[in-house]
Amino acid sequence: MRLDATDQQLLILLQEDSNQTVKALAEKLGKSTTPIFERIKKLEKEGLIDGYSARINAKKVGLKQTVFIAISLQGHTRSYLEKFVNEINGFPEVIECHRVSGGFDYLLKLVVEDIEAYERFIITKLTLLPYIGNLQSHIVLSSSKETNRLDLSSLF
């Protein structure tokens, strides 16, 4: 799908605040509401917009600890990989799961209440998976940047 300048600006504005009304977006783009509404629907239909969500302050809801876990699996068959991903996707503590190159197979991002909750996760969930070979935990001490915005300015 080819994006024109209006589509590009619309994606940038929606990343900044997806809660904006169509009217507000149209005013910022110097267009009327109907074409902007239609463009948004087209971007959604084409899959450029995957969805909308609110960013929750994890600490304010009691989830104070972020942990990254690098995992090696015992095997690398398609069956192992699929089983692992299916199990991991069922764990609500895991908010990201990436298959990576290098010394490990997967990198997980967890957000939990505290170190004790992380330990419970390891003991009662992760280490019970039969295909886990090795894992290495990286406890986040502080974060200087967290975003889900993509830098689209260089692409257009």
C-alpha positions, 0 to 999 in steps of 0.5 A: 500500500502506498502512503501519501503525505496525509496518510503519513501524517495521520499515522504520526498523529495517531501514534502521538495520541490515538484517543484524538477525535476524527474532528481533531485529526482532520483539523490538524491535517487541514481536511474534513472529517469524512476523508480522514475517517475513511483513511483511518478505516483504510489504514486499519483494513490494510493492517498498518494500524494493528489496534489501539490501547491505553498505556498503563503506568505499571508502577501505579497498578502495583507492577514494580519490577521489569525483568528480561529473560534470555532463554536457550531451548534444549532443542530447535525443532519446529515442534520445540519452538511451537510448544515453547511459544504456545506456553509463553503466550499463556503467561500474562506476566510475559508482555513481550517474547522475541526469537533472537539470534546469538547466544540465546533463542528467545528474549522475554520481557516480564512485568511483575509485582516484585522480585518475589513474584518473579521468583514465583514465576520462575519456580512455578511456571518457566522452569517447569517447561521441559524444553528450557535449556538455559536461562539468564535473568536481567533485572531492570533497575531503572528505565530511561525510555519506554515507548511503542512509537515507531520513528516514521519520519525517516521512512517517508 
